Amino acid sequence: MNRVANFAVVASRRMIFDLPVCDLDWEHALGFINELTCLPAGQTVISFVNAHNMLMMLRDADFRGVLAQNLVLPDGVGLDIASRAAHGAPFPANLNGTDFVPALLTFMDRPKRIGLVGGHRHVIEKAAANFRAHAPWHEFIVISDGFFGEAGSELVAAEIARRKIDVLIVGMGTPLQEKWVADHIKPHHARLVMTVGALFDFVSGTVPRAPALVRATRFEWAYRLLQEPGRLWRRYVIGVPLFLYQVARHQFGRKQRILRAAEPMRLPQFPPPDSLAG
């Protein structure tokens, strides 16, 4: 990676709940991550975090530790709310995986070998077919569905290494996917790894996307809630107020830390000069 790109990412991160989240816009994010795929060594793991993921992180120290090692991109209006509270402005772009990953595949003009792991077999096969139609200059390789269990992890990792993958896309749900990658996927498996949640469901057409106008107004979460109320009501009906509470709590705590740091240094107390005479 060149120094300019490296500096851009290091300098363009905002602390959200004490986790650094990248605040590049679409153009710079696509350009930077495209460069990462061309590196001769090393590995970058990308995670997309939304309000639900952040609440998970606050309850799961291991998950927080994994995210702290990854390049974290902001997904959804919840991250914008947290950014406004902590930094006075929303993120420059909503870099959600459902839109960003297909855009990145188009942006990468050099052919890559792209491995897919996760989801049901028929879903991932259909997603791979749609990816091939979307970006036919890449080679998309279905490595495994997401139901191999811990016992099958080493076999899946060995198959990834055997296939000489450039980019690995893992969609097994949060936080399982992030922890699995941290435990089993090393630099020799892929230069770039992206953990993408339900992306394969959307790309395959198994789960419909919200209409374009709904997505543009940032209300796709409400559309999904209407589509799957039984599965998602806790995430939104309970999770949204809880997330807003955590935003307020962390902002208050941040102000208190700043005030404590700004307190004048307490100097040692000496007796007045007259008391030292005689």
Residue, then its C-alpha position, 0 to 999 in steps of 0.5 A: m500500500n502506498r503511503v498516501a493511501n495508508f495515511a488516508v485510512v489512519a487519519s480517517r477513522r472516528m471512534i464510535f463506542d471506543l472502536p475506530v470506524c473508517d470514515l472514507d467516502w465511497e470513492h476513496a474507500l473503493g480506491f483504497i480497498n482495491e489497492l489492498t487486493c494488489l498487495p504482494a503480502g499481508q492481509t486485511v479483513i473488512s467488517f461492516v458494522n451497524a447499530h446491531n453489531m455495535l450492541m453485540m460488541l458492547r456485550d462481547a469482549d472477544f468480538r470487540g477484540v476481533l473488530a479492533q483488528n479489522l478495517v471497520l466500515p460504517d453501515g446504516v443510519g445508527l452509525d451516523i447518529a453515533s457519529r453526530a453525537a461524538h464528532g458533530a457530523p455523520f459519516p461521509a458515506n453509508l458503506n453497507g456491505t450489500d451495496f459496497v461489495p458489488a460496487l467493489l467487484t465492479f471497481m476492481d478491473r484486474p481479474k481476481r479469484i474470489g472465494l465464497v463461504g457461507g449461507h445455504r448451498h442453493v443460496i451461495e450457488k445462486a449468489a455466485a451465478n449472479f456475481r459472475a453475471h455482474a463482474p464476469w472478468h473475475e472467477f467466483i469459486v464456491i468454497s463451502d456453505g456455512f454449515f460445516g461446523e467447527a469440525g469442518s473448519e480446518l477442511v474449509a480453510a485448507e480448501i481456501a488455501r488450495r484454491k489460491i484465493d485473492v479475495l474471500i467473502v464470508g457470509m455466516g452472520t455476526p459475530l460468528q463470521e468475524k470470529w471464524v475468520a480471526d481463528h482460521i483465515k491467515p494471510h496465505h489464504a487471501r489478501l483481502v477478506m470481507t465478512v458480509g452477513a446476509l449479502f448472499d441472501f440479497v445477491s441470490g434474490t432469496v431476500p428482496r431488497a427494499p425499493a430504491l426510494v426506501r434505500a435512498t431515504r435510509f429506511e431499509w431497516a423499516y422495510r426489512l422489519l415489515q418483511e420479517p417481523g417475527r425475526l427482526w422485531r427485537r433488533y429494532v423495537i428493543g435494539v433501537p432505544l438501547f442503541l440510542y441509550q448507549v450513544a448518550r451514555h458514551q457521549f456523557g462518558r467522553k465529556q467526563r473524561i475530557l473534563r477530567a483530563a483538563e483539570p489543572m495539575r495539583l501542585p504539592q502544598f508547602p508551608p508558608p515561608d514564615s513557618l520555616a524560619g527558626 
